[in-house]
Amino acid sequence: MQDQGGWPERSLVEAFVNYADVVSQRLADRVHWWTTHNEPWCAAWLGYGFGHHAPGLNDFQAAIQASHHLLLSHGLAVPVLRRNGDANTKVGIALNPVWAEPISDTPEDQEAVQFLVGQQNRWFLDPLFKGEYPGDMLEFYDSAAPTIKAGDLEAIAAPLDFVGINYYNRAVVGASDGSGTTPVRFAHPEGEYTDMDWEVYPPGIYSLLMWLRETYNPPAIYITENGAAFKDVVSPDGKIRDERRQAYLEGYIAQVHRAIQDGAPVRGYFVWSLLDNFEWSYGYSKRFGLTYVDYATQKRTLKQSGEWYAKVTRENGFIPENV
């Protein structure tokens, strides 16, 4: 593994904890809710494993070690954030777990689901809530498994007030042909897709929330991201009639409500995003916002979905029309 600094290096753990200390000391009188990391799977795997994000590496071992250091920096930052806060301080982490279903009921395709859930979900949630990495993943990673020092897992399992969940779409997977680095191939079932080529499948968020409750029983869950990118068009009258985004949100929020009714400890929901934004390596080409941004003039225009969501928040609910 080439030494380029970053999350594969243990020295960054201490740097992050120091950063959390400085920031929380400065803002503790105003900020009472803290999320240590957002989507550590993305930082580890998209940055170091698959080369999609900075630093653009394709290093399997670096990604695994980075994931451990991200989790460790989280765990060590938790007591620092609590120490600098007060009785109202809440600390959590935001993950992007997947809801995966098999292409078929063959043992091989079922095993592909188990692997994907192991890599993206259990690898992060097991240390946080059980104080250990999943044994089947350690066995698969073998010599690439992370270097874990005494006390690391205890630190990672620092008690949380909540876990944030970023969720957009399910994964339908089957066994790979063995040519890749993981035993998974992704299917593209028929249906509706967003501009990110992500399937619109609202029941997936219900299934994921119930799995989280049954497997880890977190004290509280917040949907910290959920939304859809579509190619928005400004009509001659200046309106943005994004019916597909509104229908997406109706479907997913209805499934979150269903999960709450069935016992999932969901305490809040956030749409991604208020404004059209700079979307990682996609730049400004993907629009997720409830508000349209004219990037040339910076003019903001509330979309139809934004008007609908404002009404939902005012009335604290809605009667589903598109589910």
C-alpha angles and dihedrals in degrees: 000000000000114000106238096143118241129103098332086067117080091216089075090065092067091043091054093048090050089050091051089050094052095044096045093048089054097045105029093104089061107023118063101161118068131185110191098199137007115217101340088182089065093047091050103038105026091044104038107013108040102020097230096122134031129328085028100214129156097206115134094193093046090054093052093047090046090054091054093049091048090053092044092050088051093051094048092047094053097075090042091055091047092048092052093045135061140235090298095055116120123188130193145136132242118229133179104221120179131231104217131189128184125249088227139357094257116127090242094056091044089053090052089057090048091052095048092048088047095052099042104027116019095039088066103027098046094059092043096050105018103030095236143081117246109268096221091057093047088052092050094047090048109162091010092061113122126268104252120191128203111284096018097110093044089053093048091053094061107147114268131209093210145349120227119219124204108194134167112148145001126249122231108198145171139183115296126232090248096255096109134067093255131044094241135100121185123229127209105217121197115269143082120324134191125232087270088060089247117147118247103229113146097183089067093072091053092051092048093049093050091047090052091050094048096042104038108007094212117200091240139355126208122190094226095178134020129142147099140257117222135165098262119204125203108224122221088259090056096252126131107214101192099171092160093058091047091050090049092053093045091053097047096042090050089055091049088053090050090053091051090052089052094052107272108146095232109159102172147006132213126191119223103251145015091184135024102266149192100275108205112260091355091068114194095336096097120063117205099155133120083212123056116229120204097211093200096055101017089231112158123215124182110234125221088259089054092052089048093048092048088057091048092053093047092050095035092230147018142220107251115242102169102044 
